[in-house]
Amino acid sequence: MIDYQAARLSMVDYQIARRGITELAVLEAMAAVPREEFVPEALRDRAYDDTALPIDNDQTISQPYIVALMTWAAELKGGHKVLEIGTGSGYAAAVMAELGGRVTTIERIASLADSARIRLQKLGCANIEVISGDGSAGCEAEAPFDAILSAAGSRTVPPAWKEQLAIGGRLIMPLGPFGDQQLVKIVRTGKTDYTQKTLVAVRFVPLVGGTC
């Protein structure tokens, strides 16, 4: 029988800390969330593999390192308001919520949103709201956000996401055509001013929505 806690701690050490992400809060969040609860039953023995894994509806749960990298780059702190685009199984939202903020996560596939909502409630993640809808439009009702993180890639940055960032807010997303994406960090430095930094090459599912 797999010792999931031991596997989780090993994942944090070898896959995350030894790759340079050493911020204690991020490492503790990754160590606290049981990734085996977010993957299909048949893949639980691979829950802590250094790779993305398939979930329902031809979607994926991201590689643990990428979840940690995005969380670290977003500079999440207690009290922050966070928007996630692409809930999937809910794993990344659970990690972000461990850092003490309020997470609103949007999933376009209703069945995934429903199952993620049930899973997160079962695990006691009280500071996460799961919405079924078009993530490309963001969530204007809850804006502005201290951070926006997208689990889907786009050739361009959806205007709504930039508009819904608070001044000083961070947007972490895969940018570029499918197969040639870069994970970028965009910071809103003023009303119409933004900076952009490339973090790493990635491969995410394409963003689907009315404003793409």
C-alpha positions in Angstrom: 0.0 0.0 0.0 1.3 3.4 -0.9 2.3 5.8 1.9 0.8 8.9 0.3 2.2 11.3 3.0 5.7 10.0 2.5 5.3 10.3 -1.3 4.0 13.9 -0.9 6.9 15.0 1.2 9.3 13.3 -1.2 7.6 15.2 -4.1 8.0 18.5 -2.3 11.7 17.8 -1.7 12.8 16.4 -5.0 10.5 17.9 -7.5 10.0 21.4 -6.0 12.5 22.5 -3.4 15.5 21.1 -5.3 14.4 23.0 -8.4 14.7 26.2 -6.6 11.3 26.9 -5.1 12.2 27.3 -1.5 9.6 29.7 -0.1 8.4 27.9 3.0 4.7 28.8 2.6 4.5 27.3 -0.9 6.3 24.1 0.2 4.0 23.7 3.2 0.9 24.2 1.0 2.2 21.6 -1.5 2.9 19.2 1.4 -0.6 19.8 2.9 -2.8 19.0 -0.1 -3.4 15.3 -0.8 -3.0 15.2 -4.6 -4.2 11.6 -4.6 -7.7 12.9 -3.9 -7.6 14.9 -7.1 -6.6 12.2 -9.6 -8.8 9.4 -11.0 -8.9 6.3 -8.8 -7.0 4.2 -11.4 -4.1 6.7 -11.3 -3.7 7.2 -7.6 -0.5 5.2 -7.5 0.9 7.9 -9.9 -0.4 10.9 -7.9 3.1 12.1 -7.0 4.8 11.4 -10.3 6.7 14.4 -11.8 4.2 14.8 -14.6 0.7 16.1 -15.5 -2.0 13.4 -15.4 -5.3 13.0 -17.3 -8.6 13.6 -15.6 -12.2 13.5 -16.9 -13.3 15.3 -20.1 -9.9 15.1 -21.8 -8.5 17.6 -19.3 -5.4 17.3 -17.1 -4.1 17.9 -13.6 -0.9 19.9 -13.9 2.6 18.6 -12.9 3.2 19.4 -9.2 6.2 21.6 -10.0 4.2 23.8 -12.3 1.4 24.2 -9.7 4.1 25.2 -7.2 5.8 27.5 -9.7 2.6 29.3 -10.6 1.6 29.6 -6.9 5.1 31.0 -6.0 5.1 33.4 -8.9 1.7 34.8 -7.9 3.1 35.9 -4.5 0.0 34.7 -2.7 -0.5 35.9 0.9 -3.2 35.6 3.5 -6.2 37.8 2.7 -5.5 38.0 -1.1 -8.3 37.6 -3.6 -7.4 35.1 -6.2 -9.0 34.1 -9.5 -8.2 30.8 -11.1 -9.2 30.0 -14.7 -9.7 26.3 -15.3 -10.6 24.5 -12.1 -10.1 21.0 -13.4 -10.1 18.6 -10.5 -9.6 21.5 -8.0 -6.0 20.6 -7.0 -4.3 24.0 -7.8 -7.2 25.9 -6.1 -6.7 23.8 -3.0 -3.0 24.6 -2.9 -3.6 28.3 -3.4 -6.3 28.3 -0.7 -3.8 26.8 1.8 -1.9 30.1 1.6 -4.9 31.8 3.3 -6.5 33.8 0.5 -10.0 33.7 -1.0 -10.0 31.7 -4.3 -12.7 32.1 -7.0 -12.2 29.4 -9.6 -14.0 29.1 -12.9 -14.5 25.9 -14.9 -16.3 25.9 -18.3 -17.1 22.1 -18.1 -20.1 21.9 -15.7 -19.5 18.3 -14.7 -15.9 19.1 -13.7 -17.0 22.1 -11.8 -19.6 20.1 -9.9 -17.2 17.2 -9.0 -14.5 19.7 -8.0 -16.9 21.6 -5.8 -17.9 18.4 -4.0 -14.3 17.2 -3.6 -13.2 20.6 -2.2 -16.1 20.7 0.2 -15.3 17.1 1.4 -11.7 18.1 2.1 -12.8 21.2 4.1 -11.6 23.9 1.7 -14.0 26.6 2.9 -12.3 29.6 1.2 -12.9 28.4 -2.4 -15.8 29.3 -4.6 -16.2 27.1 -7.8 -18.1 28.7 -10.6 -19.2 27.0 -13.8 -18.8 29.4 -16.8 -16.6 31.1 -19.3 -13.3 31.9 -17.6 -12.0 34.0 -20.5 -14.3 36.8 -19.2 -12.9 36.6 -15.7 -15.2 37.4 -12.8 -16.1 41.1 -12.8 -18.4 40.8 -9.8 -15.4 39.8 -7.6 -12.7 42.1 -9.1 -10.2 43.4 -8.5 -8.0 40.4 -7.8 -4.5 40.3 -6.2 -3.7 37.4 -8.5 -5.1 35.6 -11.5 -3.8 32.2 -12.6 -4.8 30.4 -15.7 -4.6 26.6 -16.3 -5.3 27.1 -20.0 -3.1 28.7 -22.6 -4.0 31.5 -25.0 -2.2 33.3 -27.9 -3.1 36.6 -26.4 -4.0 37.9 -22.9 -7.7 38.2 -22.5 -8.5 41.9 -21.8 -10.8 41.1 -19.0 -8.0 39.5 -17.0 -5.8 42.6 -17.2 -8.7 44.9 -16.4 -9.6 42.8 -13.3 -6.2 42.8 -11.8 -5.6 45.1 -8.9 -2.7 47.6 -9.2 0.3 45.5 -8.2 -1.7 42.3 -9.0 0.0 39.4 -10.8 -1.3 37.4 -13.7 0.3 34.0 -14.3 -0.7 32.3 -17.6 0.6 30.2 -20.5 1.0 32.5 -23.5 1.5 31.5 -27.1 0.2 29.0 -29.6 -0.4 25.4 -28.5 2.9 23.6 -28.6 5.0 26.7 -28.2 3.7 28.3 -24.9 5.6 30.2 -22.3 4.4 30.6 -18.8 4.5 34.4 -18.1 4.1 36.6 -15.2 2.3 39.9 -15.9 2.2 42.6 -13.2 -0.1 45.6 -13.3 2.0 48.5 -12.3 -0.5 51.3 -13.1 -3.9 52.0 -14.5 -2.8 51.1 -18.1 0.8 49.9 -17.4 1.9 46.3 -17.2 5.2 44.4 -17.1 5.8 40.9 -18.4 8.3 38.3 -17.6 8.8 34.8 -19.1 9.2 32.0 -16.5 9.4 28.7 -18.4 8.2 26.8 -21.5 5.0 24.9 -20.8 2.3 22.9 -22.5 -1.3 23.6 -21.4 -4.7 22.9 -22.9 -6.0 25.8 -25.0 -8.3 28.4 -23.4 -11.8 28.1 -24.7 -14.3 31.0 -24.3 -16.3 33.7 -25.9 -13.6 36.4 -25.6 -10.6 34.3 -26.8 
